[in-house]
């Protein structure tokens, strides 16, 4: 985690150590086992049940910070992002830094900007979906028009073919024999001569 320092103007970073990662995993495990964020309180507050995080909201980031006091004693600080059921403070957790809450002007302005951008993104998403549907419908209409055109052209060709005069038919086998033409003519003549001799 890091950011720009308001005192010196430079950037400072807090690397994630193996120890910090272990505490973070332990925090998540404890929260899931107790199924509430105020597990250090003697009396559970229903507002801080995980049911609210999983069913009533988008979820929250949880984090830990390892700190050492002036006496050299280590402390594990834990915090969450945003609000939990409209609450900024939960017993045992670090509260808002720099006093910025939902009534602070900075927060209000940032929130309005985020909501406006979210609305614009929603409109763009809707426009994209609409365009995709229109393109899909246009493709279906083109396919239907092409199919109709092909059927129409085929019908016209069929009508033209039927209107044409059929070609002269070749004489059948019997006619060929009688006329003395074709491959069977010689056999037919031979048969007639044999009948006459008899």
C-alpha positions in Angstrom: 0.0 0.0 0.0 1.3 3.5 -0.8 0.5 7.0 -1.7 1.7 10.6 -1.9 2.7 12.2 1.4 0.9 15.4 2.3 3.9 16.6 4.3 6.9 16.1 2.0 5.0 15.6 -1.3 6.9 12.3 -2.0 5.5 8.8 -2.3 5.8 6.3 0.5 5.1 2.6 0.3 4.3 0.0 2.9 5.4 -3.4 1.5 3.3 -6.5 2.2 5.4 -8.7 4.4 4.9 -12.4 5.0 3.9 -11.6 8.6 1.3 -9.0 7.5 -0.1 -11.5 4.9 -0.5 -14.1 7.6 -2.3 -11.7 9.9 -4.6 -10.7 7.0 -5.5 -14.3 6.3 -6.1 -14.8 10.0 -8.4 -11.8 10.1 -10.5 -13.2 7.3 -10.7 -16.6 8.9 -11.8 -15.1 12.2 -14.5 -13.0 10.6 -15.9 -16.0 8.8 -15.8 -18.2 11.8 -17.6 -15.6 14.0 -19.7 -14.4 11.0 -19.6 -10.8 12.2 -17.2 -7.9 12.1 -17.7 -6.8 15.8 -16.5 -10.1 17.1 -14.5 -8.3 19.8 -17.7 -6.9 21.3 -19.5 -8.8 24.1 -22.8 -8.0 22.5 -23.2 -8.7 18.8 -24.7 -5.9 16.7 -26.9 -7.3 13.9 -25.7 -4.4 11.6 -22.3 -5.9 11.5 -23.3 -9.5 10.5 -21.7 -10.8 7.3 -25.2 -11.4 6.1 -25.3 -7.7 5.2 -22.1 -7.9 3.3 -23.0 -10.9 1.2 -26.7 -10.1 0.6 -27.2 -6.4 1.1 -24.0 -4.9 -0.4 -21.1 -5.2 -2.8 -18.7 -6.5 -0.1 -15.8 -4.6 1.5 -12.0 -4.7 1.5 -10.4 -5.7 4.8 -6.8 -4.9 5.6 -4.3 -5.1 8.4 -1.3 -2.9 9.4 1.5 -4.0 11.6 2.7 -1.2 13.9 5.2 -0.8 16.7 4.7 1.6 19.6 7.3 3.6 21.5 7.9 0.7 23.8 8.7 -1.6 20.9 5.4 -3.5 21.3 3.8 -4.7 18.1 0.2 -4.1 17.4 -2.0 -5.3 14.5 -4.4 -2.7 13.3 -7.4 -3.7 11.1 -9.6 -1.6 9.0 -12.4 -1.9 6.3 -13.1 0.3 3.3 -16.1 2.6 3.1 -19.1 2.0 5.4 -20.7 -1.0 6.9 -24.5 -0.6 6.9 -24.0 3.2 7.0 -21.6 2.9 9.9 -18.0 4.3 9.9 -17.0 3.0 13.3 -17.0 -0.6 14.5 -15.5 -1.6 17.8 -12.0 -3.0 17.4 -11.5 -1.5 14.0 -9.6 1.7 12.9 -12.0 4.5 12.1 -11.9 6.9 9.1 -8.5 8.5 8.4 -8.3 12.3 8.3 -11.9 12.6 9.5 -13.4 12.1 6.0 -17.0 10.8 6.3 -20.1 10.8 4.1 -20.9 14.4 5.2 -17.5 15.8 4.4 -17.5 18.1 1.3 -14.6 16.1 -0.3 -16.6 12.9 0.1 -19.8 14.4 -1.2 -18.1 15.8 -4.3 -16.3 12.6 -5.0 -19.5 10.6 -4.5 -21.4 12.8 -6.9 -18.7 12.4 -9.6 -18.6 8.7 -9.1 -22.4 8.4 -9.5 -22.4 10.6 -12.6 -19.6 8.4 -14.2 -21.5 5.3 -13.2 -24.7 6.6 -14.9 -22.7 7.4 -18.0 -21.2 3.9 -18.0 -24.7 2.4 -17.6 -25.9 4.4 -20.6 -23.0 3.3 -22.7 -23.6 -0.3 -21.8 -27.2 0.0 -22.7 -26.3 1.7 -26.1 -23.8 -1.2 -26.8 -26.5 -3.8 -26.1 -29.0 -1.9 -28.3 -26.5 -1.7 -31.2 -25.7 -5.4 -31.0 -29.4 -6.3 -31.1 -29.9 -4.0 -34.1 -27.0 -5.5 -35.9 -28.3 -9.0 -35.2 -31.8 -8.1 -36.4 -30.3 -6.4 -39.5 -28.4 -9.6 -40.3 -31.6 -11.7 -39.9 -33.5 -9.3 -42.2 -30.7 -9.5 -44.8 -30.7 -13.3 -44.7 -34.5 -13.3 -45.2 -34.3 -10.9 -48.1 -31.5 -13.0 -49.7 -33.6 -16.2 -49.3 -36.6 -14.5 -50.8 -34.6 -13.2 -53.7 -33.1 -16.7 -54.4 -36.6 -18.3 -54.4 -37.9 -15.6 -56.7 -35.1 -16.0 -59.2 -35.5 -19.8 -59.1 -39.3 -19.4 -59.8 -38.6 -17.1 -62.7 -36.1 -19.5 -64.3 -38.6 -22.4 -63.8 -41.3 -20.4 -65.6 -39.0 -19.4 -68.4 -38.0 -23.1 -68.9 -41.7 -24.2 -69.1 -42.5 -21.5 -71.6 -39.8 -22.6 -74.0 -40.7 -25.1 -76.8 -39.5 -28.6 -76.0 -36.8 -29.9 -78.3 -37.8 -32.4 -81.1 -37.8 -35.9 -79.7 -35.8 -38.6 -81.4 -37.8 -41.4 -83.0 -38.5 -44.3 -80.8 -37.0 -47.8 -81.4 -40.1 -49.1 -83.3 -40.1 -46.0 -85.5 -36.4 -46.3 -86.1 -36.9 -49.9 -87.2 -39.8 -49.0 -89.6 -37.8 -46.1 -91.1 -34.8 -48.3 -91.5 -32.6 -46.1 -89.3 -30.8 -46.6 -86.0 -28.8 -49.5 -84.6 -31.8 -51.9 -84.6 -32.8 -51.3 -88.3 -30.6 -54.1 -89.7 -32.0 -56.7 -87.3 -35.6 -55.6 -88.2 -34.9 -56.0 -91.9 -33.4 -59.4 -91.4 -36.5 -60.6 -89.5 -38.8 -59.3 -92.2 -36.8 -61.2 -94.9 -37.0 -64.5 -92.9 -40.7 -64.1 -92.5 -41.2 -63.6 -96.2 -39.1 -66.6 -97.1 -41.3 -68.8 -94.9 
